[in-house]
Amino acid sequence: MINEQKMISVIVPVYNVENCIYDSVKSIMNQTYKNLEIILVDDGSPDNCGIICDKFAKQDSRIIVIHKENGGLSDARNAGMKVASGEFLGFVDSDVSQEMFELLYTACIDQKAEIAGCDLAYVYENDNRVVSGSTGLTYVLSSDEFYCRMMNTDGFLRVGVWNKIYKRELFHEVLFPKGKL
C-alpha cells in the first residue's frame, strides 16, 4: 500500500534549536505515514544543530540535510522546496503528533483537496498539560471560503504553514518572501 501513497516532503528549518531538535525530528521520523522525505535545512545555525542533522541523516535514509548561510525562516523553507521531490509539501517548526501527516494526507485524498490543515495543541513541559482548541470537526471549503476564513480573526484557520500539507503544484513559482514571516 505504501507504493500507492504519494510522497510528502517535510521541510524543517533549523536554527539555534539544539535543545529541541531531537524531539522534533524524532516526531517526524516516527510518523504513522512512512512515505516521507524529511529535509532538514541548517540555516547557518551557530550551535551544534548542523552536526545533529548530519547524525539524523546517517540514521534514516529519508533525511536530506542542507547546510546554508543564515537567511532566515522563509529563505530556509525556500531552500528546502528547491530540493523537495514529494507531491505534497509539509512544513514543521517543532514536534508534531505521530499521526499528523497520515491524517492530513488522507483528508487531501478523500476530499480531493489541495490543502489539508489541522489545529494545534500546546504542550507544557512543567506539568504535561495539553491545551487544544480543536473541535474535532472536519470542514471542506472552497478556495473563496478558505480565504475568507483565513482572514477572519475567529481562530478557525491559522495562517501558519506548519499545520498543513499542500499539493506541491500550488508552489509553482511561489516562494516565501525572504526576510518576512
KEZA-302908 format. One record per atom (N, C-alpha, C, O): residue number from 1; atom name; x, y negated, z. Coordinates in steps of 0.1 Angstrom, whole numbers, plus 5000, padded with zeros to 4 digits. Atoms other than C-alpha are relative to their C-alpha. Layout:
REM residues N
(NUM CA (X Y Z));
...
REM end
This chain:
REM residues 181
(1 N (5008 5012 5000));
(1 CA (5000 5000 5000));
(1 C (5009 4987 5000));
(1 O (5004 4977 4995));
(2 N (4992 5012 5000));
(2 CA (5029 4976 5006));
(2 C (5003 4995 4986));
(2 O (5005 4983 4984));
(3 N (4998 5004 5014));
(3 CA (5035 4976 4968));
(3 C (4989 4991 4995));
(3 O (4992 4983 4986));
(4 N (5011 5008 5005));
(4 CA (5001 4961 4963));
(4 C (5000 4986 5007));
(4 O (4994 4977 5001));
(5 N (5000 5013 4993));
(5 CA (5007 4933 4988));
(5 C (5011 4991 4994));
(5 O (5022 4995 4991));
(6 N (4991 5010 5006));
(6 CA (5022 4901 4974));
(6 C (5010 4996 5011));
(6 O (5007 4996 5023));
(7 N (4990 5005 4990));
(7 CA (5054 4888 4990));
(7 C (4997 4986 5005));
(7 O (4992 4977 4997));
(8 N (5001 5013 4993));
(8 CA (5052 4859 5014));
(8 C (5014 4995 5003));
(8 O (5022 5002 5010));
(9 N (4988 5006 4997));
(9 CA (5083 4837 5015));
(9 C (4998 4991 5013));
(9 O (4990 4981 5012));
(10 N (5001 5008 4988));
(10 CA (5086 4823 5051));
(10 C (5012 4992 5002));
(10 O (5023 4997 5003));
(11 N (4989 5010 4999));
(11 CA (5107 4792 5053));
(11 C (5001 4994 5014));
(11 O (4992 4989 5019));
(12 N (4998 5004 4986));
(12 CA (5122 4783 5087));
(12 C (5012 4990 5000));
(12 O (5023 4994 4999));
(13 N (4990 5010 4998));
(13 CA (5141 4750 5091));
(13 C (5007 5002 5013));
(13 O (5000 5004 5023));
(14 N (4993 4997 4988));
(14 CA (5168 4755 5117));
(14 C (5009 4988 5003));
(14 O (5019 4985 4995));
(15 N (4991 5010 4996));
(15 CA (5184 4726 5135));
(15 C (5000 4998 5016));
(15 O (4990 4995 5021));
(16 N (4998 5003 4986));
(16 CA (5197 4724 5171));
(16 C (4990 5007 5009));
(16 O (4984 5002 5018));
(17 N (5010 4992 4993));
(17 CA (5174 4752 5184));
(17 C (5005 5013 5005));
(17 O (4998 5023 5006));
(18 N (4994 4987 4996));
(18 CA (5198 4779 5196));
(18 C (4993 5006 5012));
(18 O (4994 5018 5014));
(19 N (5007 4995 4988));
(19 CA (5178 4782 5228));
(19 C (4987 5008 4997));
(19 O (4983 5017 5004));
(20 N (5013 4994 5003));
(20 CA (5146 4793 5210));
(20 C (5000 5007 4986));
(20 O (4990 5013 4983));
(21 N (5000 4994 5014));
(21 CA (5157 4806 5175));
(21 C (4998 5015 5001));
(21 O (4992 5021 4992));
(22 N (5002 4985 4999));
(22 CA (5159 4842 5187));
(22 C (4986 5004 5000));
(22 O (4982 5013 4992));
(23 N (5014 4996 4999));
(23 CA (5123 4844 5197));
(23 C (4992 4997 4987));
(23 O (4984 5004 4983));
(24 N (5006 5004 5013));
(24 CA (5112 4825 5166));
(24 C (5002 5010 4989));
(24 O (4993 5015 4983));
(25 N (4996 4991 5011));
(25 CA (5130 4847 5141));
(25 C (4995 5014 5003));
(25 O (4990 5021 4994));
(26 N (5005 4987 4996));
(26 CA (5121 4879 5160));
(26 C (4985 5001 4998));
(26 O (4979 5011 4993));
(27 N (5014 5000 5002));
(27 CA (5084 4869 5159));
(27 C (4996 5001 4985));
(27 O (4986 5007 4982));
(28 N (5002 4999 5014));
(28 CA (5087 4867 5121));
(28 C (5004 5014 4995));
(28 O (4997 5021 4988));
(29 N (4995 4987 5004));
(29 CA (5107 4899 5117));
(29 C (4990 5011 5005));
(29 O (4988 5021 4998));
(30 N (5009 4990 4995));
(30 CA (5081 4918 5138));
(30 C (4985 4998 4996));
(30 O (4976 5004 5002));
(31 N (5014 5002 5005));
(31 CA (5050 4907 5118));
(31 C (4994 5014 4996));
(31 O (5001 5023 4991));
(32 N (5007 4988 5005));
(32 CA (5024 4934 5110));
(32 C (5000 5000 4985));
(32 O (5000 5011 4979));
(33 N (4998 5001 5015));
(33 CA (5027 4921 5074));
(33 C (5015 5001 4997));
(33 O (5022 4992 5001));
(34 N (4986 4997 5001));
(34 CA (5060 4935 5063));
(34 C (5006 4995 4987));
(34 O (5018 4993 4986));
(35 N (4994 5005 5013));
(35 CA (5064 4922 5027));
(35 C (5003 4985 5000));
(35 O (4997 4977 4994));
(36 N (4995 5013 4997));
(36 CA (5082 4891 5038));
(36 C (5014 4997 4995));
(36 O (5022 5007 4995));
(37 N (4986 5005 5002));
(37 CA (5112 4872 5026));
(37 C (5001 4988 5010));
(37 O (4994 4978 5010));
(38 N (4998 5010 4989));
(38 CA (5125 4852 5056));
(38 C (5012 4991 4996));
(38 O (5023 4996 4996));
(39 N (4990 5009 5004));
(39 CA (5145 4821 5046));
(39 C (5003 4991 5012));
(39 O (4995 4982 5015));
(40 N (4996 5009 4989));
(40 CA (5164 4805 5074));
(40 C (5009 4989 4995));
(40 O (5020 4992 4989));
(41 N (4992 5011 5005));
(41 CA (5177 4771 5065));
(41 C (5007 4993 5011));
(41 O (5001 4985 5018));
(42 N (4991 5007 4990));
(42 CA (5206 4760 5087));
(42 C (5002 4986 4995));
(42 O (5010 4984 4986));
(43 N (5000 5014 5005));
(43 CA (5202 4722 5083));
(43 C (5012 4993 5006));
(43 O (5010 4982 5012));
(44 N (4989 5007 4994));
(44 CA (5237 4714 5094));
(44 C (5000 4999 5015));
(44 O (5005 4990 5021));
(45 N (5001 5000 4985));
(45 CA (5230 4723 5130));
(45 C (5013 5000 5007));
(45 O (5022 5007 5004));
(46 N (4988 5002 4993));
(46 CA (5257 4712 5154));
(46 C (5003 5011 5011));
(46 O (5014 5012 5016));
(47 N (4999 4989 4990));
(47 CA (5251 4742 5178));
(47 C (5004 5013 4993));
(47 O (5009 5013 4982));
(48 N (4997 4987 5006));
(48 CA (5255 4779 5171));
(48 C (4989 5006 4991));
(48 O (4990 5018 4988));
(49 N (5012 4995 5008));
(49 CA (5223 4782 5150));
(49 C (5005 5007 4987));
(49 O (5000 5018 4984));
(50 N (4995 4994 5012));
(50 CA (5243 4790 5118));
(50 C (5005 5014 5002));
(50 O (5002 5023 4994));
(51 N (4994 4986 4997));
(51 CA (5261 4819 5134));
(51 C (4989 5009 5003));
(51 O (4989 5021 4999));
(52 N (5011 4992 4996));
(52 CA (5229 4832 5149));
(52 C (4992 5004 4988));
(52 O (4988 5016 4986));
(53 N (5007 4997 5012));
(53 CA (5212 4830 5115));
(53 C (5007 5011 4992));
(53 O (5001 5020 4987));
(54 N (4992 4991 5007));
(54 CA (5240 4849 5099));
(54 C (4999 5014 5006));
(54 O (4999 5024 4999));
(55 N (5002 4987 4993));
(55 CA (5237 4877 5125));
(55 C (4987 5006 4997));
(55 O (4986 5018 4995));
(56 N (5013 4995 5004));
(56 CA (5200 4880 5118));
(56 C (5000 5006 4986));
(56 O (4994 5016 4984));
(57 N (5000 4995 5014));
(57 CA (5207 4884 5081));
(57 C (5007 5013 4999));
(57 O (5003 5021 4990));
(58 N (4993 4987 5000));
(58 CA (5230 4913 5089));
(58 C (4991 5011 5005));
(58 O (4993 5023 5002));
(59 N (5009 4990 4993));
(59 CA (5202 4930 5109));
(59 C (4988 5003 4991));
(59 O (4983 5014 4991));
(60 N (5012 4998 5008));
(60 CA (5174 4926 5083));
(60 C (5002 4995 4986));
(60 O (5005 4983 4984));
(61 N (4997 5003 5015));
(61 CA (5177 4927 5045));
(61 C (4990 4990 4995));
(61 O (4992 4984 4984));
(62 N (5010 5010 5005));
(62 CA (5146 4904 5042));
(62 C (5004 4986 5003));
(62 O (4998 4977 4998));
(63 N (4996 5013 4996));
(63 CA (5165 4875 5057));
(63 C (5011 4994 4990));
(63 O (5021 5001 4987));
(64 N (4990 5008 5008));
(64 CA (5183 4849 5035));
(64 C (5003 4988 5008));
(64 O (4994 4982 5014));
(65 N (4996 5012 4993));
(65 CA (5203 4822 5051));
(65 C (5006 4990 4991));
(65 O (5014 4993 4982));
(66 N (4995 5011 5007));
(66 CA (5210 4788 5036));
(66 C (5007 4991 5010));
(66 O (5001 4987 5020));
(67 N (4993 5010 4991));
(67 CA (5237 4766 5052));
(67 C (5001 4987 4991));
(67 O (5006 4988 4980));
(68 N (5000 5012 5008));
(68 CA (5234 4730 5041));
(68 C (5003 4988 5010));
(68 O (5002 4989 5022));
(69 N (4998 5012 4993));
(69 CA (5243 4695 5052));
(69 C (4987 4995 5006));
(69 O (4976 4997 4999));
(70 N (5012 5005 4994));
(70 CA (5218 4679 5075));
(70 C (4993 4990 4992));
(70 O (4998 4980 4987));
(71 N (5009 5009 5008));
(71 CA (5189 4663 5056));
(71 C (4987 4998 5006));
(71 O (4979 4991 5000));
(72 N (5013 5001 4994));
(72 CA (5160 4666 5079));
(72 C (4991 5011 4997));
(72 O (4993 5020 4988));
(73 N (5010 4989 5001));
(73 CA (5129 4688 5082));
(73 C (4995 5002 4985));
(73 O (4995 5013 4980));
(74 N (5005 4999 5014));
(74 CA (5115 4680 5047));
(74 C (5010 5006 4991));
(74 O (5007 5014 4982));
(75 N (4989 4996 5009));
(75 CA (5148 4685 5030));
(75 C (5003 5015 5002));
(75 O (5006 5022 4992));
(76 N (4998 4986 4997));
(76 CA (5153 4718 5047));
(76 C (4989 5009 4994));
(76 O (4992 5020 4988));
(77 N (5011 4993 5006));
(77 CA (5119 4730 5036));
(77 C (5001 5001 4985));
(77 O (4999 5011 4979));
(78 N (4998 5001 5014));
(78 CA (5126 4719 5001));
(78 C (5011 5010 4995));
(78 O (5010 5017 4985));
(79 N (4989 4990 5003));
(79 CA (5159 4739 5001));
(79 C (4995 5014 5001));
(79 O (4999 5022 4992));
(80 N (5006 4986 4999));
(80 CA (5140 4770 5012));
(80 C (4991 5003 4988));
(80 O (4992 5014 4983));
(81 N (5009 4998 5011));
(81 CA (5114 4765 4985));
(81 C (5008 5003 4987));
(81 O (5003 5010 4978));
(82 N (4992 4998 5012));
(82 CA (5142 4764 4959));
(82 C (5004 5015 4998));
(82 O (5005 5019 4986));
(83 N (4996 4986 5002));
(83 CA (5152 4800 4966));
(83 C (4989 5010 5003));
(83 O (4991 5022 5001));
(84 N (5012 4991 4997));
(84 CA (5118 4814 4976));
(84 C (4996 5007 4988));
(84 O (4995 5001 4977));
(85 N (5004 4992 5011));
(85 CA (5106 4842 4954));
(85 C (4986 5006 5002));
(85 O (4980 5012 4993));
(86 N (5013 4994 4997));
(86 CA (5073 4851 4971));
(86 C (4988 4993 4992));
(86 O (4990 4981 4987));
(87 N (5012 5006 5006));
(87 CA (5038 4845 4955));
(87 C (4993 4990 5010));
(87 O (4986 4981 5006));
(88 N (5005 5009 4990));
(88 CA (5029 4828 4988));
(88 C (5011 4994 5008));
(88 O (5022 5000 5009));
(89 N (4990 5006 4991));
(89 CA (5048 4804 5010));
(89 C (4994 4997 5014));
(89 O (4982 4994 5015));
(90 N (5003 5003 4987));
(90 CA (5047 4800 5047));
(90 C (5011 4992 5006));
(90 O (5023 4994 5003));
(91 N (4990 5009 4994));
(91 CA (5065 4775 5069));
(91 C (4999 5002 5015));
(91 O (4988 5001 5021));
(92 N (5001 4997 4986));
(92 CA (5074 4783 5105));
(92 C (5010 4990 5007));
(92 O (5022 4989 5003));
(93 N (4991 5009 4992));
(93 CA (5088 4758 5131));
(93 C (5003 5006 5014));
(93 O (5012 5002 5020));
(94 N (4996 4993 4987));
(94 CA (5087 4781 5162));
(94 C (4995 5014 4999));
(94 O (4995 5020 4988));
(95 N (5004 4986 5001));
(95 CA (5074 4815 5171));
(95 C (4985 5001 4996));
(95 O (4977 4992 4998));
(96 N (5013 4997 5006));
(96 CA (5042 4830 5156));
(96 C (4994 5013 5006));
(96 O (5002 5022 5009));
(97 N (5006 4988 4996));
(97 CA (5017 4856 5166));
(97 C (5004 5012 4991));
(97 O (5006 5009 4979));
(98 N (4995 4989 5008));
(98 CA (5026 4891 5154));
(98 C (4992 5003 4988));
(98 O (4997 5009 4978));
(99 N (5008 4996 5012));
(99 CA (4997 4894 5130));
(99 C (4996 4987 4992));
(99 O (4987 4988 4983));
(100 N (5004 5012 5007));
(100 CA (4995 4858 5117));
(100 C (5001 5001 4985));
(100 O (4991 4998 4978));
(101 N (4999 5000 5014));
(101 CA (5008 4864 5082));
(101 C (4991 5011 4994));
(101 O (4986 5009 4983));
(102 N (5009 4990 5005));
(102 CA (4987 4896 5078));
(102 C (4986 4994 4999));
(102 O (4978 4996 4989));
(103 N (5014 5006 4999));
(103 CA (4955 4877 5088));
(103 C (4999 4989 4989));
(103 O (4988 4988 4982));
(104 N (5001 5010 5010));
(104 CA (4963 4847 5065));
(104 C (5000 5006 4986));
(104 O (4993 5001 4978));
(105 N (5000 4994 5013));
(105 CA (4972 4869 5036));
(105 C (4987 5006 4997));
(105 O (4981 5005 4985));
(106 N (5013 4994 5002));
(106 CA (4940 4889 5040));
(106 C (4989 4990 4997));
(106 O (4981 4992 4988));
(107 N (5010 5011 5003));
(107 CA (4920 4857 5041));
(107 C (5001 4995 4986));
(107 O (4991 4993 4979));
(108 N (4997 5005 5013));
(108 CA (4936 4845 5009));
(108 C (4994 5010 4990));
(108 O (4988 5006 4980));
(109 N (5004 4989 5009));
(109 CA (4930 4878 4991));
(109 C (4984 5002 5000));
(109 O (4978 5002 4990));
(110 N (5015 4997 4999));
(110 CA (4894 4884 5004));
(110 C (4992 4988 4995));
(110 O (4982 4990 4988));
(111 N (5007 5012 5004));
(111 CA (4883 4848 4997));
(111 C (5005 4994 4987));
(111 O (4999 4984 4982));
(112 N (4994 5006 5013));
(112 CA (4904 4843 4965));
(112 C (5004 4986 5002));
(112 O (5001 4977 4994));
(113 N (4996 5013 4996));
(113 CA (4918 4813 4983));
(113 C (5014 4997 4997));
(113 O (5022 5006 4996));
(114 N (4986 5004 5003));
(114 CA (4949 4793 4975));
(114 C (5007 4996 5013));
(114 O (5020 4996 5014));
(115 N (4995 5003 4987));
(115 CA (4954 4783 5012));
(115 C (4992 5007 5011));
(115 O (4980 5007 5010));
(116 N (5007 4995 4988));
(116 CA (4946 4800 5044));
(116 C (5007 4994 5012));
(116 O (5020 4994 5013));
(117 N (4994 5006 4988));
(117 CA (4952 4784 5078));
(117 C (4993 5006 5013));
(117 O (4983 5013 5012));
(118 N (5005 4995 4987));
(118 CA (4947 4793 5115));
(118 C (5003 4989 5010));
(118 O (5010 4979 5008));
(119 N (4998 5009 4989));
(119 CA (4946 4775 5148));
(119 C (5013 5003 5007));
(119 O (5020 5012 5003));
(120 N (4988 4997 4993));
(120 CA (4974 4774 5173));
(120 C (4997 5002 5015));
(120 O (4986 4999 5019));
(121 N (5001 4998 4985));
(121 CA (4979 4784 5209));
(121 C (5013 4994 5006));
(121 O (5024 4995 5001));
(122 N (4989 5006 4992));
(122 CA (5001 4765 5234));
(122 C (5004 5010 5010));
(122 O (4995 5015 5018));
(123 N (4995 4991 4990));
(123 CA (5022 4789 5255));
(123 C (5010 4993 5009));
(123 O (5020 4987 5004));
(124 N (4991 5007 4991));
(124 CA (5038 4775 5286));
(124 C (5008 5011 5008));
(124 O (5003 5020 5014));
(125 N (4991 4990 4994));
(125 CA (5068 4794 5299));
(125 C (4998 5001 5015));
(125 O (4999 5012 5021));
(126 N (5000 5000 4986));
(126 CA (5064 4784 5335));
(126 C (4989 5008 5006));
(126 O (4991 5014 5017));
(127 N (5010 4992 4994));
(127 CA (5031 4801 5341));
(127 C (4992 5008 4990));
(127 O (4982 5014 4993));
(128 N (5005 4991 5010));
(128 CA (5024 4820 5309));
(128 C (4986 4997 4996));
(128 O (4979 5006 4990));
(129 N (5013 5004 5005));
(129 CA (4992 4801 5302));
(129 C (5000 4999 4985));
(129 O (5010 4994 4979));
(130 N (5002 5002 5014));
(130 CA (4979 4802 5267));
(130 C (4988 4992 4998));
(130 O (4977 4996 5003));
(131 N (5011 5009 5002));
(131 CA (4957 4774 5256));
(131 C (4997 4999 4985));
(131 O (5006 4996 4977));
(132 N (5003 5000 5015));
(132 CA (4939 4776 5222));
(132 C (4987 4993 4999));
(132 O (4977 4995 5007));
(133 N (5012 5007 5003));
(133 CA (4912 4755 5207));
(133 C (4992 5008 4990));
(133 O (4982 5004 4985));
(134 N (5006 4992 5011));
(134 CA (4902 4783 5183));
(134 C (4986 5005 5004));
(134 O (4983 5008 5015));
(135 N (5013 4995 4998));
(135 CA (4866 4792 5179));
(135 C (4998 5014 4996));
(135 O (4988 5021 4999));
(136 N (5001 4986 5005));
(136 CA (4873 4825 5162));
(136 C (4992 5000 4987));
(136 O (4990 5011 4982));
(137 N (5009 5000 5011));
(137 CA (4851 4814 5133));
(137 C (5009 4998 4987));
(137 O (5020 4993 4987));
(138 N (4994 5001 5013));
(138 CA (4861 4816 5096));
(138 C (4992 4990 4991));
(138 O (4980 4991 4991));
(139 N (5006 5009 5009));
(139 CA (4854 4788 5071));
(139 C (5006 5001 4987));
(139 O (5018 5003 4985));
(140 N (4996 5001 5013));
(140 CA (4856 4788 5034));
(140 C (4996 4987 4994));
(140 O (4984 4984 4994));
(141 N (5003 5014 5004));
(141 CA (4859 4753 5020));
(141 C (5005 4998 4985));
(141 O (5015 5004 4981));
(142 N (4996 5005 5013));
(142 CA (4861 4738 4985));
(142 C (5012 4991 5002));
(142 O (5015 4987 5013));
(143 N (4989 5009 4999));
(143 CA (4891 4716 4977));
(143 C (4995 4986 5006));
(143 O (5002 4981 5015));
(144 N (5005 5012 4995));
(144 CA (4870 4685 4984));
(144 C (4996 5001 5015));
(144 O (4999 4992 5023));
(145 N (5004 4998 4986));
(145 CA (4856 4699 5017));
(145 C (5013 5000 5009));
(145 O (5013 4995 5019));
(146 N (4988 4999 4992));
(146 CA (4891 4708 5028));
(146 C (5007 4986 5002));
(146 O (5011 4983 5013));
(147 N (4993 5013 4999));
(147 CA (4905 4673 5020));
(147 C (4992 4991 5010));
(147 O (4998 4985 5019));
(148 N (5008 5008 4991));
(148 CA (4876 4656 5039));
(148 C (5002 5005 5014));
(148 O (5003 4996 5023));
(149 N (4998 4995 4987));
(149 CA (4880 4679 5069));
(149 C (5014 4997 5005));
(149 O (5016 4994 5017));
(150 N (4986 5003 4996));
(150 CA (4918 4674 5069));
(150 C (5002 4986 5004));
(150 O (5009 4983 5014));
(151 N (4999 5014 4997));
(151 CA (4914 4637 5070));
(151 C (4991 4996 5012));
(151 O (4993 4985 5018));
(152 N (5008 5002 4988));
(152 CA (4888 4639 5098));
(152 C (5008 5001 5013));
(152 O (5018 5009 5013));
(153 N (4993 4999 4988));
(153 CA (4900 4635 5133));
(153 C (4994 5009 5010));
(153 O (4998 5009 5022));
(154 N (5006 4991 4990));
(154 CA (4879 4662 5149));
(154 C (5008 5012 5004));
(154 O (5004 5020 5012));
(155 N (4991 4989 4996));
(155 CA (4908 4686 5151));
(155 C (4997 5013 4993));
(155 O (5004 5023 4995));
(156 N (5004 4988 5007));
(156 CA (4891 4711 5128));
(156 C (5011 5006 4991));
(156 O (5014 5018 4991));
(157 N (4989 4996 5008));
(157 CA (4920 4712 5104));
(157 C (5013 4992 5005));
(157 O (5012 4980 5007));
(158 N (4988 5007 4996));
(158 CA (4956 4704 5113));
(158 C (5008 4997 4987));
(158 O (5009 5005 4978));
(159 N (4992 5005 5012));
(159 CA (4978 4685 5089));
(159 C (5013 5008 4998));
(159 O (5018 5008 4987));
(160 N (4988 4993 5001));
(160 CA (5009 4705 5097));
(160 C (5000 5012 4990));
(160 O (4990 5018 4987));
(161 N (4999 4989 5010));
(161 CA (5022 4731 5072));
(161 C (5003 5013 5007));
(161 O (5002 5024 5000));
(162 N (4995 4988 4993));
(162 CA (5033 4756 5099));
(162 C (4989 5010 5004));
(162 O (4993 5021 5009));
(163 N (5011 4990 4997));
(163 CA (4999 4773 5104));
(163 C (4992 5005 4988));
(163 O (4980 5008 4990));
(164 N (5006 4997 5012));
(164 CA (4991 4781 5069));
(164 C (5009 5009 4990));
(164 O (5021 5009 4992));
(165 N (4993 4995 5012));
(165 CA (5001 4801 5038));
(165 C (4994 4994 4988));
(165 O (4982 4990 4988));
(166 N (5004 5006 5012));
(166 CA (4999 4787 5004));
(166 C (5004 5008 4987));
(166 O (5015 5014 4987));
(167 N (4996 4995 5013));
(167 CA (4999 4800 4968));
(167 C (5012 4992 4996));
(167 O (5011 4980 4996));
(168 N (4988 5007 5004));
(168 CA (5033 4792 4956));
(168 C (4998 4990 4988));
(168 O (5004 4979 4988));
(169 N (5003 5008 5011));
(169 CA (5019 4777 4924));
(169 C (4995 4986 5004));
(169 O (4996 4976 4996));
(170 N (5004 5013 4995));
(170 CA (5005 4748 4945));
(170 C (5011 4990 5001));
(170 O (5010 4978 5001));
(171 N (4988 5008 4998));
(171 CA (5040 4736 4950));
(171 C (5008 4998 4987));
(171 O (5020 4993 4987));
(172 N (4993 5002 5013));
(172 CA (5049 4735 4913));
(172 C (5003 4985 4999));
(172 O (4994 4977 4998));
(173 N (4995 5014 5001));
(173 CA (5069 4702 4910));
(173 C (4995 4991 5012));
(173 O (4995 4979 5011));
(174 N (5003 5008 4988));
(174 CA (5058 4692 4945));
(174 C (5010 5003 5011));
(174 O (5013 5015 5014));
(175 N (4990 4998 4990));
(175 CA (5084 4687 4972));
(175 C (4995 4992 5013));
(175 O (4987 4983 5012));
(176 N (5003 5008 4988));
(176 CA (5082 4674 5008));
(176 C (5009 4987 4998));
(176 O (5020 4988 4994));
(177 N (4992 5012 5002));
(177 CA (5093 4637 5008));
(177 C (5011 5000 5011));
(177 O (5009 5000 5023));
(178 N (4989 5000 4992));
(178 CA (5128 4636 5022));
(178 C (5000 4988 5010));
(178 O (4997 4977 5006));
(179 N (4999 5010 4990));
(179 CA (5131 4617 5055));
(179 C (4986 4997 5006));
(179 O (4985 4989 5015));
(180 N (5014 5002 4994));
(180 CA (5093 4619 5062));
(180 C (4996 5013 5006));
(180 O (5001 5024 5003));
(181 N (5006 4988 4993));
(181 CA (5074 4643 5085));
(181 C (4989 5005 4992));
(181 O (4983 5015 4996));
REM end
